Amino acid sequence: MGDGPVAAVLADLATAPISEPLRATLAFLRKVTQQHDAVTPADVRALLALGVTRQQVKDALEVCFAFNVITRLADAFHFHVGPQSAFDVSARMLLTRGYR
């Protein structure tokens, strides 16, 4: 993955060189994914207090939902995961075009 911010986030979210609103949003998405029964309105209020907009929370949850469904289906059906080079090409495309 390299030495950039993504690698730093994957290594340790708490110390990664990213903004606090992004750090809080990623921690929230982790909670949604791993402890969904513990998510409360206070979790969203904390994001809003940091300056995360309602639309940004909604967008993050939609992307999280899509990836969680894909991951669960891939696990259930034993999907083949391609080589890192395929992920690199997709990442470049997403960084250029965004999610559309």
C-alpha positions as a Python dict, from the first residue, in 0.01 Angstrom:
ca = {
    (1, 'M'): (0, 0, 0),
    (2, 'G'): (292, 237, 47),
    (3, 'D'): (375, 506, 298),
    (4, 'G'): (85, 745, 238),
    (5, 'P'): (-213, 838, 454),
    (6, 'V'): (-408, 524, 363),
    (7, 'A'): (-127, 301, 486),
    (8, 'A'): (-101, 512, 801),
    (9, 'V'): (-475, 480, 867),
    (10, 'L'): (-462, 104, 815),
    (11, 'A'): (-162, 77, 1046),
    (12, 'D'): (-304, 293, 1326),
    (13, 'L'): (-610, 514, 1292),
    (14, 'A'): (-532, 695, 1616),
    (15, 'T'): (-197, 829, 1495),
    (16, 'A'): (-255, 860, 1120),
    (17, 'P'): (-190, 1208, 973),
    (18, 'I'): (-553, 1286, 888),
    (19, 'S'): (-807, 1542, 1005),
    (20, 'E'): (-999, 1479, 1324),
    (21, 'P'): (-1337, 1479, 1146),
    (22, 'L'): (-1211, 1207, 909),
    (23, 'R'): (-1057, 1009, 1196),
    (24, 'A'): (-1387, 1025, 1386),
    (25, 'T'): (-1585, 926, 1077),
    (26, 'L'): (-1364, 624, 1014),
    (27, 'A'): (-1392, 521, 1380),
    (28, 'F'): (-1770, 557, 1353),
    (29, 'L'): (-1776, 337, 1041),
    (30, 'R'): (-1567, 77, 1224),
    (31, 'K'): (-1825, 79, 1503),
    (32, 'V'): (-2113, 53, 1253),
    (33, 'T'): (-1942, -246, 1093),
    (34, 'Q'): (-1814, -430, 1399),
    (35, 'Q'): (-2050, -323, 1681),
    (36, 'H'): (-2365, -216, 1497),
    (37, 'D'): (-2586, -287, 1797),
    (38, 'A'): (-2386, -32, 2002),
    (39, 'V'): (-2431, 263, 1761),
    (40, 'T'): (-2641, 543, 1908),
    (41, 'P'): (-2758, 890, 1802),
    (42, 'A'): (-2482, 1027, 2025),
    (43, 'D'): (-2227, 878, 1783),
    (44, 'V'): (-2368, 1086, 1499),
    (45, 'R'): (-2398, 1397, 1718),
    (46, 'A'): (-2027, 1365, 1798),
    (47, 'L'): (-1946, 1368, 1425),
    (48, 'L'): (-2167, 1670, 1366),
    (49, 'A'): (-1997, 1852, 1655),
    (50, 'L'): (-1662, 1801, 1479),
    (51, 'G'): (-1795, 1965, 1163),
    (52, 'V'): (-1890, 1656, 966),
    (53, 'T'): (-2205, 1743, 771),
    (54, 'R'): (-2518, 1532, 768),
    (55, 'Q'): (-2457, 1466, 397),
    (56, 'Q'): (-2102, 1348, 470),
    (57, 'V'): (-2234, 1109, 737),
    (58, 'K'): (-2495, 981, 492),
    (59, 'D'): (-2238, 939, 214),
    (60, 'A'): (-1997, 756, 445),
    (61, 'L'): (-2271, 521, 563),
    (62, 'E'): (-2379, 446, 206),
    (63, 'V'): (-2026, 358, 97),
    (64, 'C'): (-1974, 155, 417),
    (65, 'F'): (-2300, -33, 355),
    (66, 'A'): (-2204, -114, -4),
    (67, 'F'): (-1861, -246, 92),
    (68, 'N'): (-2001, -444, 386),
    (69, 'V'): (-2256, -615, 162),
    (70, 'I'): (-1995, -689, -104),
    (71, 'T'): (-1755, -829, 156),
    (72, 'R'): (-2020, -1052, 312),
    (73, 'L'): (-2130, -1183, -28),
    (74, 'A'): (-1769, -1239, -133),
    (75, 'D'): (-1706, -1435, 186),
    (76, 'A'): (-2026, -1638, 147),
    (77, 'F'): (-1956, -1728, -215),
    (78, 'H'): (-1578, -1759, -182),
    (79, 'F'): (-1509, -1494, -446),
    (80, 'H'): (-1160, -1488, -591),
    (81, 'V'): (-970, -1172, -499),
    (82, 'G'): (-755, -1042, -781),
    (83, 'P'): (-394, -929, -762),
    (84, 'Q'): (-286, -603, -599),
    (85, 'S'): (-231, -451, -944),
    (86, 'A'): (-606, -475, -1013),
    (87, 'F'): (-679, -288, -690),
    (88, 'D'): (-422, -23, -783),
    (89, 'V'): (-590, 38, -1119),
    (90, 'S'): (-932, 64, -955),
    (91, 'A'): (-800, 301, -689),
    (92, 'R'): (-652, 533, -952),
    (93, 'M'): (-983, 536, -1138),
    (94, 'L'): (-1180, 614, -822),
    (95, 'L'): (-939, 891, -727),
    (96, 'T'): (-978, 1040, -1075),
    (97, 'R'): (-1352, 996, -1131),
    (98, 'G'): (-1489, 946, -782),
    (99, 'Y'): (-1791, 728, -705),
    (100, 'R'): (-2056, 779, -971),
}
